[in-house]
């Protein structure tokens, strides 16, 4: 089936009710439904993956692996939690596995497997004037470079808090950490960043690690191709 690829865009919260229908169709390998779910989830999953990965390329690998795992295991999605929560947890676990493969002797935090009620919200982005967009892009580049210098155990909680706007309690539950540990890591992350950023980029963290345009469309193409190969191999 040839389905036009769509540009990624921030998900409209009112579209959540339609996601259950998309998931049902995706279980039947409806390509259009799979592409739409990828379009909706790409920005969030890439941001979370990039919070743990050392580069954009590694983050894209994590996101692709997440989709392949999720869409081949949809029968295991019971619907007790939001689809966004379920697939985000898969993304976090894929990132953890990648880190373990890279450094097998190092211990990392793990994520609880049971379903939870919380949903990772995605901030709405608004249309900007060209001049404002240019300035924002420059700030984003500076932010991404600075945030990327943080070690992964500090970077992920920081991105979840500052970019995704999650509460300390939700971050603690998602990462199976105590609230005290999360607060400590956030403090350490901010302290490392403050000297470079405090005078120039206050309030700009919601713009980091975007995932849209051709990158979004290419992700959908790769996932569809991977799912086709998995199906043939059965």
C-alpha positions in Angstrom: 0.0 0.0 0.0 1.3 3.4 -1.0 0.5 6.0 1.7 1.6 9.6 1.4 4.1 10.5 4.1 3.1 13.3 6.4 5.2 15.9 8.2 5.4 15.4 12.0 3.5 17.9 14.0 2.7 18.3 17.8 -0.1 15.9 18.7 -3.4 17.6 19.4 -4.5 16.4 22.9 -8.1 16.1 21.6 -6.9 13.4 19.1 -6.1 11.0 22.0 -9.6 9.4 21.7 -8.8 8.6 18.1 -5.6 6.8 19.0 -7.4 3.7 20.3 -8.9 3.3 16.8 -5.5 3.7 15.2 -4.1 1.1 17.5 -6.9 -1.3 16.6 -6.2 -0.8 12.9 -2.4 -1.1 13.4 -3.0 -4.5 15.0 -4.3 -5.5 11.6 -1.2 -4.1 9.9 -3.1 -1.1 8.5 -0.2 0.9 7.0 -1.9 4.2 7.2 -2.7 3.7 10.9 0.9 2.7 11.6 2.2 5.8 9.8 -0.2 8.1 11.7 0.8 6.6 15.1 4.5 7.1 14.1 3.8 10.7 13.1 2.1 11.4 16.4 4.7 9.7 18.6 7.9 10.7 16.8 8.6 14.0 18.6 8.1 12.6 22.0 9.9 9.3 21.6 12.9 11.0 19.9 13.1 13.6 22.7 13.1 10.8 25.4 15.6 8.7 23.4 17.9 11.7 22.8 17.8 12.3 26.5 19.5 9.0 27.0 21.5 8.6 23.8 24.8 10.2 23.0 23.8 11.4 19.5 20.9 12.0 17.2 21.8 8.9 15.2 21.7 6.7 18.3 18.4 8.2 19.3 16.9 7.5 15.9 18.1 3.8 16.2 16.3 3.6 19.6 13.1 5.1 18.2 13.1 2.7 15.2 13.7 -0.3 17.5 10.9 1.0 19.7 8.4 1.0 16.9 9.4 -2.4 15.6 9.0 -3.9 19.0 5.8 -2.1 19.7 4.0 -2.8 16.4 5.0 -6.5 16.5 3.8 -6.8 20.1 0.5 -4.9 19.9 -1.4 -7.9 21.0 0.4 -7.5 24.3 -0.9 -4.0 24.7 -3.9 -4.4 27.1 -5.1 -0.9 27.0 -4.8 -0.5 30.8 -2.6 2.6 30.3 -2.4 5.1 27.5 -0.7 3.9 24.3 1.7 6.9 24.7 2.7 5.7 28.1 3.2 2.1 27.0 5.3 2.9 23.9 7.3 5.6 25.8 8.3 2.9 28.4 9.4 0.7 25.5 11.6 3.5 24.2 13.2 4.0 27.6 13.9 0.3 28.0 15.3 0.1 24.4 17.7 3.0 25.3 18.7 1.3 28.5 19.4 -1.9 26.6 21.5 0.0 24.1 23.6 1.5 26.9 24.0 -1.9 28.5 25.3 -3.3 25.2 27.8 -0.4 24.9 28.9 -0.7 28.5 27.9 -4.1 29.8 29.7 -3.8 33.1 27.9 -0.6 34.2 24.7 -0.7 36.2 21.8 1.6 35.2 18.4 2.5 36.5 15.6 0.3 35.3 12.0 1.1 34.5 8.9 -0.6 36.0 7.1 -2.9 33.7 3.6 -2.6 35.1 1.1 -0.3 33.5 0.7 3.2 34.9 -1.9 5.9 34.5 0.4 8.8 33.8 0.8 10.2 30.3 3.8 12.1 29.1 2.5 15.4 27.9 3.9 17.0 24.8 4.2 20.8 24.8 2.3 22.7 22.0 4.5 24.7 19.6 3.1 27.9 18.2 3.7 29.6 14.8 6.6 32.2 15.0 7.8 35.0 12.9 10.9 34.2 10.8 13.1 36.4 13.0 11.9 34.7 16.1 12.2 31.3 14.6 15.9 32.0 13.7 16.7 33.2 17.1 15.0 30.2 18.6 17.0 27.9 16.3 20.2 29.5 17.5 19.2 29.1 21.1 18.2 25.5 20.5 21.6 24.7 19.0 23.3 26.1 22.1 20.9 24.2 24.4 21.3 20.9 22.6 25.1 21.2 22.7 25.1 22.0 26.4 22.5 19.3 27.3 24.3 16.7 25.3 27.4 17.2 27.5 25.4 15.9 30.5 25.9 12.3 31.5 22.9 10.1 30.6 21.8 9.6 34.2 21.4 13.4 34.5 20.3 14.2 30.9 17.2 12.0 30.8 15.6 13.4 34.0 16.5 16.9 32.9 15.0 16.5 29.5 11.8 14.9 30.9 11.5 17.8 33.4 12.5 20.8 31.3 11.5 19.7 27.8 8.5 17.5 28.5 7.3 19.4 31.6 6.9 16.3 33.8 6.6 16.5 37.5 9.3 15.0 39.8 6.8 12.4 40.9 6.0 11.2 37.4 9.7 11.1 36.4 10.4 9.1 39.6 7.7 6.6 38.7 8.7 6.3 35.0 12.4 5.7 35.9 11.8 3.7 39.1 13.7 6.2 41.2 12.9 7.9 44.4 11.8 11.6 44.2 14.9 12.5 46.2 17.1 10.9 43.6 15.3 12.7 40.8 15.6 16.1 42.6 19.3 15.5 43.2 19.9 14.6 39.6 18.0 17.7 38.4 20.0 19.9 40.8 23.3 18.4 39.5 22.2 18.8 35.9 21.2 22.5 36.4 24.4 23.2 38.2 26.5 21.9 35.3 24.5 23.9 32.8 24.0 27.2 34.7 27.4 28.8 34.0 26.9 28.5 30.2 23.1 29.1 29.9 21.7 31.3 32.7 22.3 34.6 31.0 21.2 33.7 27.5 18.7 30.9 27.1 16.2 31.1 30.0 12.9 29.4 29.1 14.1 27.9 25.9 14.3 24.2 26.8 11.0 23.3 25.2 12.6 23.7 21.8 15.4 21.1 22.0 15.6 17.8 20.1 12.9 18.3 17.5 12.0 15.5 15.2 10.0 16.5 12.1 9.9 17.0 8.4 11.9 14.5 6.3 13.3 12.8 9.4 9.8 12.0 10.6 8.7 10.6 7.2 11.9 8.6 6.8 11.3 7.0 10.2 7.8 5.8 9.0 9.3 4.4 5.8 12.0 2.4 7.7 9.5 1.1 10.3 7.1 -0.1 7.5 9.9 -1.8 5.7 11.1 -3.5 8.9 7.7 -4.7 9.8 7.3 -6.2 6.3 10.6 -8.1 6.7 9.5 -9.4 10.1 6.2 -10.6 8.6 8.0 -12.4 5.7 10.4 -14.0 8.0 7.7 -15.7 10.0 
